[in-house]
Amino acid sequence: MPELPEVEGVVRALVPKVEGKTIEKVELSQTIYHSWAEGKQCIVKTIEPNLFEQALQGMTISKITRRSKYIYFHLEKDDNQYLFVNHLGMTGAWFVVQDLSEITEEKFRKHTHGVFYLTSGELLVYSDIRRFGEMRFIVKEEEHPPLMQMAPEPFEPNACYFFLEKCELPKYQNKPIKEVIMDGQVISGCGNIYATESLFKMGIHPGRKTNRISKQRKIELFEVIRNILQESIEMGGSTISDYRNINGEAGGMQHRLKMYGKKICPQCGNDTKSMVIGGRTSVYCPQCQH
């Protein structure tokens, strides 16, 4: 699943291509329509597909920003402001093309679920192979409560203090530290990849209970998380499985990963082990992490 650096990379690539442009019309896939007919809400949430298409027609994309792992398309029409919020899920990807044939990877072209026709003649295309992504049209963040429950951005001055405070709450004290740092209400945007890397760098076992880690070590861990996230942003994120930047571009952080997905520890040469924490497979070195 794309984490903060990958989503930041998508936003930075989208900004110069579509910011300031107007949506002429929107076409959603039949898959989305069929899911709604069956009482499900595939990708498009809360608002029915036909109403979603109508709502975005004529909207100008005034700004594109990131909040945690979400992409915010700030929209304007008739002096009114709206939000189109997108979560990439496991395999969501954006493309800006003149024609769908320009999407060279068939697996993305085959699973196109939203085509936003821009008045400039370009197509802003959303593809999602596994369809776990989300698209929401709302007036303000308060309409979708999970957006209001996210932790501060890890680069904000108060983020470390916020993290330390959360760790003291009874609901987090006895949880494995890895599960805690992957919780978006504790640290924004840190998922399995960067939690794995950060804990390895700190020499902390992913299953260690949060209350068994000193305050100083927690501060150091937070700094490591922040630094690794920043490094990954600079490297364009990690291209693992089906993640792509816009138009299929790959990142470079996957070449710098030390523990995620590894069979051998690069530090001591011993075999790594894995365990499931918070529903995710956690790879670690039993010799180097305690």
C-alpha positions as CSV (number, residue, x, y, z in Angstrom):
1,M,0.0,0.0,0.0
2,P,1.4,3.4,-0.9
3,E,2.6,5.2,2.2
4,L,3.2,8.9,2.8
5,P,6.3,9.3,0.5
6,E,4.6,7.5,-2.4
7,V,1.4,9.7,-2.0
8,E,3.6,12.8,-1.7
9,G,5.3,11.8,-5.0
10,V,2.0,11.5,-6.8
11,V,0.9,14.9,-5.5
12,R,4.1,16.6,-6.6
13,A,3.8,15.1,-10.0
14,L,0.1,16.0,-10.4
15,V,0.5,19.6,-9.4
16,P,2.2,21.0,-12.5
17,K,0.1,18.9,-14.8
18,V,-3.5,19.5,-13.6
19,E,-3.5,22.3,-11.0
20,G,-5.6,25.2,-12.2
21,K,-7.4,23.2,-14.9
22,T,-11.1,22.6,-15.2
23,I,-13.0,19.3,-15.4
24,E,-15.3,19.2,-18.4
25,K,-16.9,15.9,-17.6
26,V,-16.3,12.7,-15.6
27,E,-16.8,9.1,-16.7
28,L,-16.7,6.3,-14.1
29,S,-16.3,2.6,-15.0
30,Q,-19.2,0.1,-15.3
31,T,-17.5,-1.8,-12.4
32,I,-18.3,1.1,-10.1
33,Y,-21.9,1.4,-11.4
34,H,-22.4,-2.4,-11.0
35,S,-21.1,-2.4,-7.4
36,W,-23.5,0.3,-6.4
37,A,-26.4,-1.6,-8.1
38,E,-25.4,-4.6,-5.9
39,G,-25.5,-2.4,-2.7
40,K,-21.7,-2.0,-2.5
41,Q,-19.6,1.1,-2.9
42,C,-16.6,0.2,-5.0
43,I,-14.1,3.2,-5.1
44,V,-16.7,5.9,-5.2
45,K,-18.1,6.4,-1.7
46,T,-21.2,8.0,-0.1
47,I,-22.5,9.7,-3.3
48,E,-24.0,7.7,-6.2
49,P,-21.8,7.4,-9.3
50,N,-24.0,9.4,-11.6
51,L,-24.2,12.2,-9.0
52,F,-20.4,12.1,-8.5
53,E,-20.0,12.6,-12.3
54,Q,-22.4,15.5,-12.3
55,A,-21.0,17.1,-9.2
56,L,-17.4,17.4,-10.6
57,Q,-18.5,18.7,-14.0
58,G,-17.3,22.2,-14.4
59,M,-15.1,22.2,-11.3
60,T,-11.7,23.8,-11.4
61,I,-8.8,22.0,-9.6
62,S,-7.5,25.0,-7.7
63,K,-4.9,23.1,-5.6
64,I,-3.7,19.6,-5.0
65,T,-2.3,18.7,-1.5
66,R,-1.5,15.6,0.6
67,R,-2.8,14.8,4.1
68,S,-1.2,11.7,5.5
69,K,-1.9,9.0,2.8
70,Y,-4.8,11.0,1.2
71,I,-4.7,13.2,-1.9
72,Y,-6.8,16.3,-1.6
73,F,-8.1,17.9,-4.9
74,H,-9.3,21.3,-3.8
75,L,-12.1,22.3,-6.2
76,E,-13.9,25.5,-7.0
77,K,-17.0,26.5,-8.9
78,D,-19.1,29.6,-8.7
79,D,-17.0,30.9,-5.8
80,N,-17.7,27.8,-3.7
81,Q,-15.0,25.4,-2.5
82,Y,-15.2,21.6,-2.4
83,L,-13.0,18.7,-1.8
84,F,-12.4,15.6,-3.9
85,V,-10.5,13.2,-1.6
86,N,-8.7,10.2,-2.9
87,H,-7.0,7.3,-1.1
88,L,-4.9,5.0,-3.4
89,G,-5.7,1.9,-1.5
90,M,-3.4,-1.0,-2.5
91,T,-3.0,-0.3,-6.2
92,G,-4.5,3.1,-7.1
93,A,-2.6,5.1,-9.8
94,W,-3.0,8.4,-11.6
95,F,-2.2,9.2,-15.2
96,V,-2.3,12.4,-17.3
97,V,-2.6,11.6,-20.9
98,Q,-4.0,12.7,-24.2
99,D,-5.5,9.2,-24.9
100,L,-5.9,6.0,-22.8
101,S,-3.6,4.2,-25.2
102,E,-0.7,6.2,-23.7
103,I,-1.1,4.1,-20.5
104,T,1.5,1.6,-21.5
105,E,1.0,-1.1,-18.8
106,E,-2.0,-3.1,-19.7
107,K,-2.9,-4.0,-16.1
108,F,-3.4,-0.3,-15.4
109,R,-5.1,0.5,-18.7
110,K,-7.5,-2.5,-18.2
111,H,-8.5,-1.3,-14.8
112,T,-9.3,2.3,-15.5
113,H,-12.2,3.4,-13.2
114,G,-12.3,7.2,-13.5
115,V,-11.6,9.4,-16.5
116,F,-11.7,13.2,-15.8
117,Y,-11.9,15.1,-19.1
118,L,-10.1,18.4,-18.7
119,T,-11.0,21.5,-20.8
120,S,-7.4,21.6,-21.8
121,G,-7.9,18.4,-23.8
122,E,-6.0,16.1,-21.4
123,L,-7.4,13.1,-19.5
124,L,-6.8,12.8,-15.8
125,V,-7.2,9.0,-15.3
126,Y,-7.6,7.0,-12.2
127,S,-6.7,3.3,-12.4
128,D,-7.1,0.7,-9.6
129,I,-6.3,-2.9,-10.2
130,R,-7.6,-4.3,-6.9
131,R,-10.2,-1.6,-6.4
132,F,-9.4,-0.9,-2.7
133,G,-9.0,2.8,-3.4
134,E,-11.5,5.5,-2.5
135,M,-12.9,8.7,-4.1
136,R,-15.1,11.0,-2.1
137,F,-16.7,14.3,-3.1
138,I,-17.3,16.4,0.0
139,V,-17.7,20.1,1.0
140,K,-15.3,19.9,4.0
141,E,-13.2,17.4,5.9
142,E,-15.7,17.2,8.7
143,E,-18.0,15.2,6.5
144,H,-15.7,12.2,6.6
145,P,-14.7,11.8,10.3
146,P,-11.6,9.7,9.7
147,L,-10.0,12.7,8.1
148,M,-10.3,14.6,11.3
149,Q,-8.8,11.8,13.4
150,M,-5.4,11.7,11.6
151,A,-2.3,12.5,13.5
152,P,-0.3,15.7,12.6
153,E,2.0,15.5,9.7
154,P,5.3,13.9,10.9
155,F,7.2,17.0,9.7
156,E,5.2,19.4,11.9
157,P,6.9,20.6,15.1
158,N,4.2,19.1,17.4
159,A,4.2,15.7,15.8
160,C,6.7,14.1,18.1
161,Y,5.0,15.4,21.3
162,F,1.7,14.2,19.9
163,F,3.2,10.7,19.3
164,L,4.6,10.6,22.9
165,E,1.2,11.6,24.3
166,K,-0.6,8.9,22.3
167,C,1.9,6.2,23.5
168,E,0.9,7.0,27.1
169,L,-2.8,6.2,26.5
170,P,-4.0,2.8,27.9
171,K,-5.2,1.7,24.4
172,Y,-1.6,1.9,23.1
173,Q,0.6,1.1,26.1
174,N,0.4,-2.7,25.8
175,K,0.3,-2.9,22.0
176,P,3.4,-3.9,19.9
177,I,5.3,-0.7,19.0
178,K,5.0,-1.6,15.3
179,E,1.2,-1.6,15.4
180,V,1.3,1.7,17.2
181,I,3.5,3.5,14.7
182,M,1.5,2.2,11.8
183,D,-1.7,3.7,13.3
184,G,-2.6,6.9,11.4
185,Q,-4.0,8.4,14.6
186,V,-0.6,8.2,16.2
187,I,1.8,8.9,13.3
188,S,0.5,10.1,9.9
189,G,1.5,8.1,6.8
190,C,3.9,5.5,8.3
191,G,2.9,2.0,7.0
192,N,4.5,-1.4,6.9
193,I,7.5,-0.5,4.8
194,Y,8.8,2.4,6.8
195,A,7.8,1.1,10.1
196,T,9.9,-2.0,9.3
197,E,12.8,0.1,8.2
198,S,12.7,2.4,11.2
199,L,12.5,-0.3,13.8
200,F,15.4,-2.2,12.2
201,K,17.5,1.0,12.2
202,M,16.7,1.5,15.9
203,G,17.3,-2.2,16.8
204,I,13.8,-2.5,18.2
205,H,11.9,-5.7,17.9
206,P,8.5,-5.0,16.2
207,G,6.6,-7.0,18.8
208,R,8.1,-5.1,21.8
209,K,5.3,-3.6,23.9
210,T,5.2,0.2,23.7
211,N,5.3,0.7,27.4
212,R,8.6,-1.2,27.5
213,I,10.4,1.4,25.4
214,S,11.8,4.5,27.2
215,K,10.7,8.0,26.4
216,Q,14.1,8.8,25.0
217,R,14.1,5.8,22.7
218,K,10.6,6.8,21.5
219,I,11.9,10.2,20.7
220,E,14.8,8.7,18.8
221,L,12.5,6.3,17.0
222,F,10.2,9.2,15.9
223,E,13.2,11.1,14.5
224,V,14.3,8.0,12.5
225,I,10.8,7.6,11.1
226,R,10.7,11.2,10.1
227,N,14.1,11.0,8.5
228,I,13.3,7.8,6.6
229,L,10.0,9.2,5.3
230,Q,11.9,12.4,4.1
231,E,14.6,10.3,2.4
232,S,11.9,8.3,0.6
233,I,10.2,11.4,-0.6
234,E,13.5,12.6,-2.0
235,M,13.9,9.2,-3.8
236,G,10.4,9.2,-5.3
237,G,9.0,6.6,-2.9
238,S,9.3,2.8,-3.1
239,T,8.1,1.0,-6.2
240,I,7.0,-2.3,-4.8
241,S,4.3,-4.5,-6.4
242,D,1.8,-2.3,-8.3
243,Y,2.7,1.2,-6.9
244,R,3.6,3.7,-9.5
245,N,4.0,7.5,-9.6
246,I,1.9,9.2,-12.2
247,N,2.1,7.9,-15.7
248,G,3.8,4.7,-14.5
249,E,7.0,6.3,-13.2
250,A,8.9,4.2,-10.7
251,G,10.5,5.5,-7.4
252,G,14.0,4.6,-6.2
253,M,13.7,4.0,-2.4
254,Q,13.1,0.3,-2.8
255,H,16.9,0.0,-3.6
256,R,17.7,1.5,-0.2
257,L,15.5,-0.7,2.0
258,K,17.4,-2.7,4.5
259,M,14.9,-5.0,6.1
260,Y,11.5,-4.9,4.4
261,G,11.0,-8.1,2.4
262,K,14.6,-9.3,3.2
263,K,15.5,-12.9,3.9
264,I,19.0,-12.2,5.2
265,C,19.9,-9.4,7.6
266,P,22.4,-7.0,6.0
267,Q,23.9,-6.2,9.3
268,C,24.7,-9.6,10.8
269,G,24.1,-12.0,8.0
270,N,21.6,-14.2,9.8
271,D,18.3,-15.2,8.5
272,T,15.4,-12.8,9.2
273,K,12.1,-13.9,10.7
274,S,8.6,-12.7,10.3
275,M,5.5,-12.4,12.4
276,V,2.0,-10.8,11.9
277,I,1.5,-7.6,13.7
278,G,-1.6,-5.4,13.2
279,G,-2.6,-7.7,10.3
280,R,0.6,-7.0,8.4
281,T,3.6,-9.3,8.0
282,S,6.6,-7.9,10.0
283,V,10.1,-8.9,8.9
284,Y,12.8,-8.5,11.5
285,C,16.2,-9.7,12.6
286,P,16.1,-11.7,15.8
287,Q,19.8,-11.0,16.4
288,C,19.8,-7.2,15.8
289,Q,16.3,-6.3,17.1
290,H,15.3,-6.7,20.7
